[in-house]
Amino acid sequence: MRVRAFAKRNIKELFRDPLTLFFGLGFPLVMLVLMNVIQRNVPVHIYELEILAPGIALFRLTFLALFSGLLLARLAASPMTASDFLLGYLLPLLPMAVGQSVICLAAAVALGLPVSWNLLAVVASLVPSALLFIALGLLFGALFNDKQVGGMCGAILTNVTAWLAGIWFDLSLVGGTFQKIAYALPFVHGADGAKAALAGDWAALPEHLLWVTAWAAVTFTAAALLFRKKLVER
């Protein structure tokens, strides 16, 4: 009952800021269309839908961090346990994550991406990334106030993800230390996992999913501990 009530409260909070919600849902679609138009008008293959669509689907999920971070930063003291806390955010945000992925891929299909059962695998492969971004938002929400969370998740995290996930360019073009750092972090693994799912490369998929899942688990644990500490201090 506590989790359900808390989840309902979070859903209401999400819709109290429609501008942020619209930006999180709409901006990545604009980028998808724009990059597709660029691809159609250049003689080289830079932004093919098979590569771009999974990356944009991942990029959309970065806004989950903004939503979860703002919700937690505005949270008043509560008797909830850590498990109540985690589930209360996951229940409203995970369906949003799945919906975001479906909308993005549907837009890519409308632009010419071939329809296949692998699209369902792409949606499933993005669930660990969704958990990661929700966890990052909760972590930042436990550490900072709502204005600081807006900067961390709304500007810094989205740009870090876009660059380090190789969404706009192949990381091998840069190589060196930059590429090594990118592959030590989870973002590129989320994008590469989605690309592998779309291509039906099932052998490559587990490594990427495990890497993202491990990061998500550690981040969730840290967020839960900081959350409980924050409540105790109050």
C-alpha positions as CSV (number, residue, x, y, z in Angstrom):
1,M,0.0,0.0,0.0
2,R,2.8,2.4,0.8
3,V,4.6,1.6,-2.4
4,R,1.4,2.1,-4.5
5,A,0.6,5.4,-2.8
6,F,4.1,6.6,-3.3
7,A,4.1,5.5,-6.9
8,K,0.8,7.4,-7.5
9,R,2.4,10.5,-5.9
10,N,5.3,10.3,-8.2
11,I,3.1,10.0,-11.3
12,K,1.3,13.2,-10.2
13,E,4.6,15.0,-9.7
14,L,5.8,14.0,-13.2
15,F,2.8,15.6,-14.8
16,R,3.1,18.8,-12.8
17,D,6.0,19.8,-15.0
18,P,4.7,19.2,-18.5
19,L,7.4,21.3,-20.2
20,T,10.2,19.1,-18.8
21,L,8.1,16.0,-19.7
22,F,7.5,17.2,-23.3
23,F,11.2,18.1,-23.7
24,G,12.3,14.7,-22.5
25,L,9.9,12.9,-24.8
26,G,10.0,15.2,-27.8
27,F,13.6,16.4,-28.2
28,P,15.1,13.1,-29.0
29,L,12.5,12.5,-31.7
30,V,13.5,15.8,-33.2
31,M,17.1,14.7,-33.2
32,L,16.2,11.4,-34.9
33,V,14.3,13.2,-37.7
34,L,17.1,15.8,-38.1
35,M,19.9,13.2,-38.3
36,N,17.8,11.1,-40.8
37,V,17.4,14.2,-43.0
38,I,21.1,14.8,-42.9
39,Q,21.8,11.2,-43.8
40,R,19.6,11.4,-46.8
41,N,21.4,14.5,-48.1
42,V,25.0,13.4,-47.7
43,P,26.9,10.9,-49.9
44,V,28.4,8.9,-47.0
45,H,26.7,6.6,-44.4
46,I,27.0,8.5,-41.1
47,Y,23.6,8.3,-39.5
48,E,22.0,5.1,-40.8
49,L,18.8,4.2,-38.9
50,E,20.1,0.8,-37.9
51,I,22.8,2.6,-35.9
52,L,21.1,5.8,-35.0
53,A,17.7,4.5,-33.8
54,P,19.1,2.4,-30.9
55,G,21.4,5.2,-29.9
56,I,18.6,7.8,-29.8
57,A,16.4,5.3,-27.9
58,L,19.1,5.1,-25.3
59,F,19.5,8.9,-25.3
60,R,15.8,9.3,-24.5
61,L,16.3,7.3,-21.3
62,T,18.8,9.9,-19.9
63,F,15.7,12.1,-19.1
64,L,14.6,9.4,-16.6
65,A,17.5,10.6,-14.5
66,L,16.2,14.1,-14.5
67,F,12.7,13.0,-13.6
68,S,13.7,10.6,-10.8
69,G,16.3,13.1,-9.5
70,L,13.8,16.0,-9.3
71,L,11.2,13.7,-7.6
72,L,13.7,12.6,-4.9
73,A,15.2,16.1,-4.4
74,R,11.7,17.4,-3.6
75,L,10.8,14.4,-1.3
76,A,9.8,15.2,2.3
77,A,10.8,12.9,5.2
78,S,9.1,9.5,5.0
79,P,8.9,6.3,7.1
80,M,9.5,4.2,3.9
81,T,12.0,1.4,3.8
82,A,14.7,1.4,1.1
83,S,12.8,-1.3,-0.8
84,D,9.6,0.9,-0.7
85,F,11.7,3.8,-1.9
86,L,13.1,1.9,-4.9
87,L,9.9,0.3,-6.0
88,G,8.0,3.6,-5.6
89,Y,10.1,5.1,-8.3
90,L,10.5,2.1,-10.5
91,L,6.7,1.5,-10.8
92,P,5.9,4.8,-12.6
93,L,9.3,5.3,-14.4
94,L,9.8,1.8,-15.9
95,P,6.6,1.9,-18.0
96,M,7.6,5.4,-19.1
97,A,11.0,4.0,-20.2
98,V,9.4,1.2,-22.2
99,G,7.0,3.7,-23.8
100,Q,9.8,6.0,-24.7
101,S,11.7,3.1,-26.4
102,V,8.6,2.0,-28.3
103,I,7.8,5.6,-29.5
104,C,11.4,6.1,-30.6
105,L,11.5,2.9,-32.6
106,A,8.1,3.5,-34.1
107,A,9.3,6.8,-35.3
108,A,12.4,5.1,-36.8
109,V,10.1,2.6,-38.6
110,A,8.1,5.5,-40.0
111,L,11.4,7.0,-41.3
112,G,12.3,3.7,-43.0
113,L,13.8,1.3,-40.4
114,P,12.8,-2.3,-41.4
115,V,10.2,-3.9,-39.2
116,S,11.3,-7.1,-37.5
117,W,10.9,-9.0,-34.2
118,N,14.3,-7.7,-33.2
119,L,12.7,-4.4,-32.4
120,L,11.1,-6.1,-29.3
121,A,14.6,-7.3,-28.4
122,V,15.8,-3.7,-28.6
123,V,13.1,-2.6,-26.2
124,A,14.1,-5.4,-23.7
125,S,17.8,-4.7,-24.1
126,L,17.2,-1.0,-23.0
127,V,15.6,-2.0,-19.7
128,P,19.0,-2.2,-17.8
129,S,19.9,1.2,-19.2
130,A,16.5,2.6,-18.0
131,L,17.3,1.2,-14.5
132,L,20.7,2.8,-14.6
133,F,19.4,6.2,-15.5
134,I,16.7,6.0,-12.9
135,A,19.3,5.0,-10.3
136,L,21.6,7.9,-11.4
137,G,18.7,10.3,-10.9
138,L,18.0,9.0,-7.5
139,L,21.6,9.2,-6.5
140,F,21.8,12.8,-7.7
141,G,18.5,13.6,-6.0
142,A,19.9,12.2,-2.7
143,L,23.0,14.4,-3.0
144,F,21.7,17.7,-4.4
145,N,18.7,20.0,-4.4
146,D,16.2,20.2,-7.3
147,K,18.0,23.1,-9.0
148,Q,21.4,21.3,-8.8
149,V,19.7,18.1,-10.1
150,G,18.4,20.0,-13.1
151,G,21.9,21.0,-14.0
152,M,23.5,17.6,-13.4
153,C,20.8,15.5,-15.1
154,G,19.3,17.9,-17.6
155,A,22.6,19.2,-19.1
156,I,25.7,17.4,-17.9
157,L,24.4,13.8,-17.9
158,T,22.6,14.0,-21.2
159,N,25.8,15.4,-22.9
160,V,28.1,12.9,-21.2
161,T,25.9,10.1,-22.4
162,A,25.6,11.4,-25.9
163,W,29.4,11.7,-26.3
164,L,30.5,8.6,-24.4
165,A,27.8,6.3,-25.8
166,G,28.9,6.9,-29.3
167,I,25.5,8.1,-30.4
168,W,26.7,10.8,-32.8
169,F,29.9,9.2,-33.9
170,D,31.9,5.9,-33.8
171,L,34.1,5.9,-30.7
172,S,36.8,4.1,-32.7
173,L,37.3,7.3,-34.7
174,V,38.7,8.9,-31.5
175,G,40.2,5.8,-30.0
176,G,42.9,5.9,-27.3
177,T,42.2,7.0,-23.8
178,F,38.8,8.5,-24.7
179,Q,37.6,5.1,-26.0
180,K,38.9,3.2,-23.1
181,I,37.2,5.5,-20.6
182,A,33.9,5.2,-22.6
183,Y,34.0,1.4,-22.5
184,A,34.8,1.4,-18.7
185,L,31.5,3.3,-18.3
186,P,28.1,1.9,-18.9
187,F,26.6,4.3,-21.5
188,V,28.3,2.9,-24.7
189,H,27.4,-0.7,-23.6
190,G,23.8,0.3,-23.4
191,A,23.9,1.7,-26.9
192,D,26.0,-1.2,-28.3
193,G,23.6,-3.7,-26.6
194,A,20.6,-2.1,-28.3
195,K,22.5,-2.1,-31.7
196,A,23.4,-5.8,-31.2
197,A,19.7,-6.6,-30.4
198,L,18.6,-4.9,-33.6
199,A,21.2,-6.7,-35.7
200,G,20.4,-10.0,-34.1
201,D,23.9,-10.4,-32.7
202,W,22.9,-12.5,-29.7
203,A,26.5,-13.5,-28.9
204,A,27.5,-9.9,-28.2
205,L,24.4,-8.9,-26.3
206,P,25.0,-10.6,-22.8
207,E,28.4,-8.8,-22.2
208,H,26.8,-5.4,-22.8
209,L,23.7,-6.1,-20.7
210,L,25.8,-7.5,-17.8
211,W,28.0,-4.4,-17.8
212,V,25.1,-2.0,-17.6
213,T,23.2,-4.1,-15.1
214,A,26.2,-4.2,-12.8
215,W,26.5,-0.4,-12.9
216,A,22.8,0.0,-12.3
217,A,22.9,-2.3,-9.2
218,V,25.8,-0.4,-7.7
219,T,24.2,2.9,-8.4
220,F,20.9,1.8,-6.9
221,T,22.6,0.6,-3.8
222,A,24.5,3.8,-3.3
223,A,21.3,5.8,-3.9
224,A,19.3,3.8,-1.4
225,L,22.0,4.2,1.3
226,L,22.3,7.9,0.7
227,F,18.5,8.2,0.8
228,R,18.2,6.5,4.2
229,K,21.1,8.7,5.5
230,K,19.3,11.8,4.3
231,L,16.1,10.8,6.1
232,V,17.9,10.0,9.3
233,E,19.6,13.4,9.2
234,R,16.2,15.1,9.0
